[in-house]
Amino acid sequence: LDPYSRESLRLASVIGREFAQRILEQISSSKDQLAGSLEDLKLLELIQQIRVMPEAEYMFKHVITQEVTYETLLLQKRKELHGLVGMAMEELYQDRIEEQVNLLYRHFSLAENWQKAAEYGRKSANRAYRLGQFQEAVSMFENTYTCLLQLPKNQTRQENIVDLQLEMVWPLHFLGQQDRALKICKQIESVANDLKDPVRICRVDHAYGLTYFFINQYAQTERYFLKILQHSQKSEMDELIQAVKFALATNYLSIGHWKEAADLYSEVIYILETRGNQGVYFEDSPFLAYPHMCHHLGYIRALQGRVNETKKLIQKGYTPALEQLCNLQSRAYCCLWHSAISDLIGEDYGALDRVNKVLEIAEETDSPIICYLCYAAKGNALIATKQFKAAEEILKKSLLCIEGTTHRRYLEAVYYNLVRVSLELGVWDEAERYYQDALPLVKLNPDRESSRFDFLKGRLLTSSDSPDFGNARLFFEKSIQADETSGAVVQAAQTKYYLAQMLAQEGEIERSRDILSDLRDMFENWVIPFWQSKCDQALD
């Protein structure tokens, strides 16, 4: 090879197996001879042109050619050239730098320009996260952390370490690695405290609260969130305060404290609507809060018999514009609560079609948690449309997704539904087994789940080969009292329906009919036609 072709080949080997002519021109000391060199290298079949538009790009025909050429460069020269390539890319691709962050990280890390490597590594990690490539995101966050450790220990570096690891917590959650997320919280807690930075201390507490939330430790979650609200009065923390109120409301939703949850959701929804921030993500949260809160509050209103309000909230939170802004995580959770509403009121209401669309995308990710949520959502929607066998299969599939993880969020609801579909399919032994499997989870969240599983126990006792009506009545009445006390009047009424059916089996026909007649009027008033129809059929 002539000297010009040799230099071009070496420079190209630094750029990568594929390389753009513009980058090569930017770093070459023989720009006038470059076009001829590339033609010579093509004739020698060392490289081939792979693209003409929007710019000329080439590729080494054989990867071994690139590797051998690269190895001829001294280490110091490689570092220098990688730095030049990185700077050339920054200059030439300013209008589409987001597409280049992976390569920029690679070149600046090989150049040992740790500041730039950390900057682009973090951007690359967040890009992978947004694309649902959660393991890739974690790996890149880890690489970026290593780059930061190469920098002098000062306040800026320590702040960047806290910020970076707070971002890393989320892909770990969606990989079901809550134990690692908790370990990271403990690591950065001491760093944030050393910085004496009240905002970052509160952000670490937020991450702690969310991590405990995903493993059903709701008391710990509440403690961290209330701590933030008690100590965060500064105006620069307003966004964090709203994010914490959203998270605290979701914690209350999860433990069946419906009024507390509804009050907080209503407050934050009003603030976002007043400010026109329905399409804004909170810092340190992977969710688009507004549609989440509309769906969550919609579920609470359905429990309270305010179904018309529920449907208005779903319409507000599920618009084409918001769906376009929602990431996959938000879409999965919103589907879950849409389908839970569908199951509660006994009508599809568009839930099944919505779930299927999101599930198609979820199955392409490496997140067992997002797939689990979508399968659980589809189970809800299939129950609502009375496809019980299909619901059973998809709910079993959801359990397989999180096998071996520490994720516990919504798990008791999956078991609850498996008991229900097993009873509908007449498989009593299966229903009893799922009920027993769920009991340890019920003990983690007795405020919400005890009433639901008391209801299931009543159904199991009335559905066995040797019905125990006396004890079933006690469980039904206990469930009804708990639901009515909490304000979940629709669930209480649904339990009363099964109590009325049991009374009819015992021969208490008049009492059964009186209950069913009252229930029919309630369901009509609440605009829940499916359950109104069930009562009419039972009365007939």
N, C-alpha and C positions, 0 to 999 in steps of 0.2 A: 504493500500500500504506500501511496505517496504521503508525505507529512500531513497534508491538509485532510486527506481521507482518514488517516490514522487519528488525528485530533478529533474529527467529527464523530468517529466511531466511539472513542473514549468518552467524549462529552455525552453522547446519546446513551451510553451504558449507565451513566449516573442518573439520567432522567428516569430510566426504566425501560422495560421491554417495549412499551409503546411510548412514542415521544412526538411532540409537536415541533414543526419546523420553526415556529416563532420563538419557542423557548431556546432552541438550539442557537438561533441567530443572536438572541439576547446575551448568551454566555460565551459565544465563540469569539476568539481573537482574529479569526479569518473569515469575516462575514462575506467578503466579496467572492471567496472561493467555495462557499458552503453549498450553493446549488449544484455546482459541478461535482463536489465530493459526494453528495447524496446520489447523484446519477451514477457515479462510479460504483458506489456501494450497492446500488440496486443491480447493476450489471453483473457484479460479482456474486449476486444472490445472498448477500449478507443481510440486507434489509429489504422490505417491500413497502410500497405505499398502500395504506389501508383507508385513507380518507382524503378527499380533496376539499370538500365543503363541510362546515363553514371555514375550516382552515386545513392546511396540509398536515397530515399526520402519517407517521411511519411505524413499523414494527420490526424488531429483529426476527428473522425467519426462524432462527433456532435459539431457544433460551440459553443454550450452552455458550453461544457466541457472545451474548451479552455478559454472562457470568465471567467467562475467561477474560474478556476485555476489561471488565470492572476490576478484576483481581490484579491487573497490571499496574493499577494506580496506587501510589503510596498513600498510606492512611491519612496523612495530613492533607494531601491533595484532594482526596475524596471528601473530607470534611469541608474544605474550602469550596469545592464545586457544588456540594449539596446545598450549602448556604447560598451560593449564587443562583442555583435553580429555584430555591424557595423565594428569593427576592424577585426573580424574574416572573414567577407565577403571580406573586402579589401584585406586581405592576400591570401585567398583561390581562389578568382575569379579575380585575376589580369589580366588574359588573356581574360576575357569577362566581364569586369567591366561595359561596356556600358549597358549590359542587366540588371544590378542590381541597376542602379541609383535611381529608384523609392524607392526600399526597403532601400537602404543606406540613402536616405533622411529621410525616416520614422524613422529608428532606431536612427540616429544621432539627429534628432529634438526631439524625445522622451527622448533621453539622455541629451538634452539641451546642446549639443555640437554644438553651433550655427555656428562656423566657418565651420565645416564639413557639417552641415545641409545646409548651404548656398551654399557650393561648389556643393553638389550633387543635391540640389533643382534646381540650375541653369542648370545643365546638364540634369536633368529630364525634365525641361521645354523645353529646346531646342530639346530634343529627341521627345517629343510630337509634337512640331512644325514641325519637319522634317517629321513626320508620318502623317501630315495633321490633327492632333487632336488639333485644334486651341483653343477651349474653355479650354481644359485640360492644354494646354500650358500657357494660361493666368492665370488660377488658381494657377499653380505651380510657375509662376513668382511672383504672389502676396504673396504666402507663403514664398518664398525665400526672398522677400523684408522684410517681417516681421522678418525673422531670422537675416538679416543684421542689423536691428534696435536694436537687442539685444546686438550687439557687441559695444565696446567702440568707441565713435566718434573720428575718426582720418582720416588721408588722405587716407589710403588704403580702409577703409570702404566707404568713400564718393566716391572714384573712382569706387568701385564695384557697388555702388548704381546707378551711371550714366550709367555704362556699362550694368547692368541688365535691367534697364528701357528702354534703347535704343533697347535692344533685344525684349522687351515686345511690342514695338510699332507695330511690323510686324504682329503678330497674331491678334492684334486688327484691323488692316487694313483689313485682310482677313475675319474678322467677321463683317465688315461694321461698326465698332465703331470708326470712325475717330474723333468724338468729344472727346472720352476718350484718343485717341492718342495725340491729341492736348494739352489736359490737362497735360499729362505726359511730353510733351516737355517743357511746361511752368514750371513744377516742377523742372526738372533737369537742366534747363537753369541756374537758380540761383546757384545750386550746382556746376556746371561746372565753372561758373564765379568766385565763391569763391575759387575754386581750382587753378584758374589762369593757367589752362591747355589749351594751344591753340589747341591741337589736339582734345580734348574732346569738346571744344566749337564749333569747326568746325563740329564735328560729330553730335552735337545737332542741329546745323543749317541745316545739311543734313536731319535729321529726320523731322524738321519743313518743309523744302521744299517739301519732299515727302508727308507729310500729307496734305499740301495745294494742292498738285498735284492731290490727289485722290478725292478732292472735287471741282475740276475744277477752283481753284483760281490760274491761271497760272502766273499772274503778281507777286503774292507773292512768288510763287515757284521760278521764275527766280531771284527775288531779293535775296533770301537766297543762291541760288547756285552761283550766281556771287560774292556775299560777300565772300564765301569760296575761290573761285578761286583767288580773289584779295588779300587775306590775308594768303594763304597757299603756301609758297615757300619752306618750309623745306623738305629735302629729305625723312624724315620718314613719310611724308604725301602723298607720291607719289601714293599709292594705293587709298587713299581717293580722290585724285585729279582725277584719272581715273574714279572712281565710280561717282563722281559729274559730270564729262563731259558726261558720259553715261546718267545720269539722266537729265541733262540740254538738251542734244540732244533730249531725249524723250519728254521733255516739249515743245521744238520747233516743234517736229513732231505733237504734239497734237494741236498746234495752227496754223498749216499750214505754218510754216516758213521752207520750205523744204530745201533750200540751207544751212541755218545755221545748221539744223539737220544733213544733209548729210555730211557736212564738219567735224563735231564733231564725228559722227559715224565712218567715214573713218579714222580719226586720231587714235581713240582708238582701232579700229579693227587692224590697222597696228601695233600698239604697242603690242597688245596681241599676234598677229601672230609672230612678231619678237622675242618676249620673250618665245614663246611656251606656253603661258598661256591661250589658248582657253578654257581649262577645269577648270579654277580657278574662285571661287566665290570671289567677293569683300567683304571686311569687311562691316558690317552694311547694306548689301543688300541681300535680299532673292533670288535674281535672278542670274542665270548663264549668265553673261553679253554678252558673245560672240555670242551665238545663237540668243539672243534677238536683238542685233544690226544688225546681218546679215538679220534677217527678217524685221526689221524696215527699214533699208537702201534698202532692196529689194523692199519694198512697194513704197518708194520714187522713186526709179529708174523706177518702173512700171508706176507711175504717169507721169514721164518725158519721157516715150516712149522708155525706155532702157530695154526692157523685157528680152533680152538675159542675161544682167547683173543681172537682178532680179533672174533668174533661177539659175545662178551660185552662187549667194549669198545664196539662199535657200539650194542648195546642200552643201555649206560649213557649214551652220548653223544647218543642220538637218542630221547628220550622226549617225549611230548606237552608236558610242562611246560617242558622246555628249548627245544623248538621254538617255543613261545609267546614265550619270552624272546629268542630269536635274532633279530637284525636280518637284513636281506637279505644283507649282506656275509658274515656267518657262515654263513647257510644255503647260499649259493653255494659257499663253500669246502668246507663239510662234504659237500655233494653231490659235489663234485669227488673227494674222497678216498674216499667211499663207492663211487662208480662205478669208481675206480681199483682198489679191492679186488675189486669185481665182475668187472672185466676180468681181473685177475690169477688169480683162482680159477676163472673160466669159468662163473659162474652169476649170474643177475640179482640175487638177494638183495634185491629191493625198490628197487634203485637207479634204474631207468628211470622208474618212477612218481614217485619222489621228485624226480628232476631235472625232469620235466615240470611239476610243480606250482610249483617255484621259478622255472623259466624263464618261465612265464606272467607272473610278477610282474616278473622282471628286464627283460623286453622293454618294460615300461612306464616304465623309468627312463631317465635320460640318460647312464648309465655304459656306455661301450663295454667296460670291463674286466669288469664283472659279467656282461654278456651273453656275452663271450668265455669266461669261466670256465664258465658254464652250458652253452654249446655244446660246449666241450671235454669237460665231464662227460657230456653226452648222447652224445657220440662214444664215450666209454669204455663206457657202458651198452649202446649199440647193438652194439659189437664183442662184448661179453659174451654178447649174445643172437643173435649171428651174422647181424646185419642190416648187412652190409658196405657195400652201396651207400648206404643211408641214413646210415651212419656217415661215409662219404666226403663226402657233401653237407654234413652238419652241421659236420664238421671244417674244410672249406673256408670255411664261413660264419664260424667262429670266427676264422680268420686275417683275414678282411675287417674284423672288429670292431676290431682293434688296428692296422690299417694307418695309418701316420702318427703313431703314438704311440711313446713310448720304453719302453713296458712290455715286459718279456721273461719274466716269471714263467710257468713251465709251458709255454713256447712250444716247447722242444725235444721235449716229450712229444707235442704235437700233430703235429709233423712225424714223429715216431717212429710214431705211430698211422696217419698217412697212408701211410707206406711199407708198413706191415703190411696195411692194407685194400687197397691197390693190388695187392700180391702175391696176396691172397686173390681179388681180382677178375681176376687174370691180366693186369694192365696193367703190364708190367715197366718200360717206358720212364718211366711216371709215377712208379713206385716209385723208380727211380734218380734222377729229377729232385728229388723230395722229399728223398731222402737227401743229395744234394749241397747243397740249400738249407739243410739243417740243420747241416752240418759247422761253419760259423762259431760256431754256438751250442754245439756239443759242445766246442769249444776253450775256451769260457768256463767250462765245468763238466766237466772231464775225469774227475774222481774218480767221478762218478755215471754220466755219459752214455757214456763210452768203451766200457764193457762192453756197453751196450745197442746201440750203433751198430756195434760189432764183430759182435754177433749178427745185426744186419740185413745187414751186408756179407756175412756167410756165407750168409744166405738169398738175397740178390741173386745171389751167385756160383753158387748151386746151381739157381736158377730161370731163368737166362738161356737163350737158344737154344743157347749154347755153354758148358755148365757148366764151371767151374774148381774141381773137387773138392779139389785139393791146397791151394789158397789158402783155399778155404772152410773146410777142416778147421782151418787155422791160426787163422782168425778165430773159429770156434766155440770152439776150445780156449782161446784167449786170453780170450774172454768168460766161459767157464765158470770159469776160474781166478780172474778178478777178482771174480766174484759169490760164489764159495765163500769167498774170502779175506775179503770184506766181511760175510759172513753171510747174503747173499740167496740161500739154498739153493734156494728154489722157482724163481727165475729161472734159476739154473744148471741145474736139472733140466729146465726147459722147453727150454733151449738144447740139452741133451743129447738130448732127444727128436728135434730136427731133425738133430742130428749122426747119430743112429741111422738116421733116414730116408735121409740122404745115403749112409751106409755100405751100406745095402741097395741103393741105386741103383748103387753101385760093385761090388756083388756080394759084399760081406763080410756075408753073411746071418747067420752064427752070432754074430759080434761084435755086429751090430745087435740080434739077439734077446736076447743077454745084457744089453745096456744097457737095452732096453725092459722086460725082466723085472724088473730092479732098480728101474727108474723106477716101474713099476706098484706095486711094494710100497711105495716111498717115498710116492707120492701117496695110496695107501690109508692109510698111517700118518699122513699130514698131514691127512686128511679133505678131499681135493680130488677128488671123484668124477669131474668132467668130464675131468681129465687122466688119471686112472686108466683111464677108459673109452677115451680116445684110445690109450693104450698097449695095452689089450686088443685094440682094433680093428687096430692095426698088427701085433700078434703073430698075429692070426687070418689 
